């Protein structure tokens, strides 16, 4: 997936839905995130697009639950701002 698409999704606030604002998210909860995903699919987005844009769902909730501010600033905030390669285990193609 082009990084530019990830950045556009971040700029639109889509990547941060369901995450707290103090961690760089847009607020809301898991249900709000599911509505966003459903709307992306309804608008013609593929499941592959959703999987690519939201791979951070695997690790960000755990990093947030840890409460470690340094980890949140290092990995969560940049990812929600459109830098998916900041997550542990993510490699650039």
C-alpha positions as CSV (number, residue, x, y, z in Angstrom):
1,X,0.0,0.0,0.0
2,X,1.4,3.4,-0.9
3,X,2.5,5.4,2.2
4,X,0.6,8.4,0.7
5,X,-2.7,6.6,1.2
6,X,-1.8,5.8,4.8
7,X,-1.0,9.5,5.2
8,X,-4.3,10.6,3.6
9,X,-6.2,8.3,6.0
10,X,-4.3,9.8,8.9
11,X,-4.9,13.3,7.8
12,X,-8.6,12.6,7.5
13,X,-8.6,11.3,11.1
14,X,-9.6,7.8,10.1
15,X,-6.6,6.0,11.6
16,X,-7.2,7.5,15.0
17,X,-10.9,6.6,15.4
18,X,-11.4,4.5,18.5
19,X,-8.2,5.7,20.2
20,X,-7.9,8.3,22.9
21,X,-7.1,11.9,21.9
22,X,-4.3,12.1,24.5
23,X,-2.5,9.3,22.6
24,X,-2.9,11.0,19.2
25,X,-6.3,9.4,18.3
26,X,-9.5,10.9,17.3
27,X,-11.5,9.6,20.3
28,X,-14.5,7.3,20.2
29,X,-14.6,3.7,20.9
30,X,-14.5,0.3,19.1
31,X,-18.0,0.7,17.8
32,X,-17.0,4.0,16.2
33,X,-14.1,2.2,14.5
34,X,-16.4,-0.5,13.2
35,X,-18.7,2.1,11.7
36,X,-15.7,3.6,9.9
37,X,-14.7,0.2,8.5
38,X,-18.2,-0.6,7.4
39,X,-18.4,2.8,5.6
40,X,-15.1,2.2,3.9
41,X,-16.4,-1.2,2.6
42,X,-19.8,0.3,1.6
43,X,-18.0,3.0,-0.4
44,X,-16.2,0.4,-2.4
45,X,-13.0,-0.1,-0.4
46,X,-11.7,-3.7,-0.3
47,X,-11.1,-5.8,2.7
48,X,-7.5,-5.7,1.7
49,X,-7.5,-1.9,1.9
50,X,-9.0,-2.1,5.4
51,X,-6.5,-4.8,6.5
52,X,-3.6,-2.7,5.2
53,X,-4.8,0.6,6.7
54,X,-5.6,-0.9,10.1
55,X,-2.8,-3.4,10.8
56,X,-2.1,-1.2,13.8
57,X,-5.2,-2.7,15.5
58,X,-2.9,-5.7,16.4
59,X,-0.5,-3.8,18.5
60,X,-1.7,-0.3,19.5
61,X,-4.4,-1.5,21.9
62,X,-1.7,-3.4,23.9
63,X,0.7,-0.5,23.9
64,X,-2.0,1.8,25.1
65,X,-3.0,-0.7,27.8
66,X,0.6,-0.8,29.1
67,X,0.3,2.9,29.9
68,X,4.0,3.5,29.1
69,X,4.0,7.1,28.0
70,X,7.4,6.7,26.2
71,X,6.0,3.8,24.1
72,X,2.9,5.7,23.3
73,X,4.9,8.7,22.1
74,X,7.4,6.5,20.2
75,X,5.0,4.2,18.5
76,X,1.3,5.0,18.9
77,X,1.2,8.7,18.1
78,X,3.4,8.5,14.9
79,X,1.4,5.5,13.7
80,X,-1.9,7.3,14.1
81,X,-0.4,10.3,12.3
82,X,0.4,8.2,9.3
83,X,3.7,6.5,9.9
84,X,2.9,2.8,10.1
85,X,6.6,1.8,9.9
86,X,7.0,3.1,13.4
87,X,5.3,0.0,14.9
88,X,7.5,-2.8,16.3
89,X,7.9,-5.6,13.7
90,X,6.7,-3.5,10.7
91,X,9.2,-3.3,7.9
92,X,9.2,-1.2,4.8
93,X,8.9,-2.9,1.5
